[in-house]
Amino acid sequence: MQKIIKYVIIDIMRNRIMIAYTFLLLLISFSVFNLEDNPDKGLLSLLYIILIIVPLISIVFATIYIYNAAEFIELLLAQPIRRTNLLVSIFSGLCFSLLLSFFIGVGIPVLVFDGTLAGVFLLLTGSALTAIFVSLAVLASVVTRDKAKGIGVSIMLWFYFALIYDGILLFLLFQFTEYPLEQPMIILSSLNPIDLGRILILLKLDVAALMGYTGAVFKQFFGNGFGIIYSVFIMLLWIVIPFGLALRKFNHKDL
């Protein structure tokens, strides 16, 4: 497994797209912090960029990489290597490479300009979103045999979590304004890792007032130790469940 993980990491880190992704994050991060006088405002501006760019690049790049490595995967399967070990190695290599780029591009500027607890939460949230969307990319690649269709599924998954889901929540809020929706909103927010990450960072930046009464409910639930543990648990589920489904499908797939 270690040799496969090492090969995947070296192969990805030589990729021009990955190098460009790292420099893009680095450029955006330094630009945002240099434009804002207050580090918290810089962190807030960086948050919305991270919530869009990091999941998109993670899921699209991981999907394309797995399809392009199809011959390499088939070659390794001809060797005495367990399918579980192979897929875990590819997943680990993809996660490590993308997390390394994220840390260089965002982690270093955040720690330099705003090494507060909010900055650390931003980095942890970005890292969790990276792993989650790599996990979703692995699932889309294993379930769909056709490359174009698989990439399309991955983009639609990102589109759903980044844009469509918020529209559905707003529709529900307007339709059921007469009913108490605070508790259901906590559950519905858990069904979207991007929303969950956004809430956690906004609470740490102490701007929950911008979210109105719902923000007060979120702060009451997510602002204590139980809320943090609950959020970490939900994030882990978002990594484990899609990858577990992909692993099960991959072990029975006719390659």
Secondary structure, 3 states (H helix, E strand, C coil): CHHHHHHHHHHHHCCHHHHHHHHHHHHHHHHHHHHCCCHHHHHHHHHHHHHHHHHHHHHHHHHHHHHHCHHHHHHHHCCCCCHHHHHHHHHHHHHHHHHHHHHHHHHHHHHHHCCCHHHHHHHHHHHHHHHHHHHHHHHHHHHCCCHHHHHHHHHHHHHHHHHHHHHHHHHHHHHCCCCCCHHHHHHHHHCCHHHHHHHHHHHHCCCHHHHHHHHHHHHHHHCCHHHHHHHHHHHHHHHHHHHHHHHHHHHCCCC
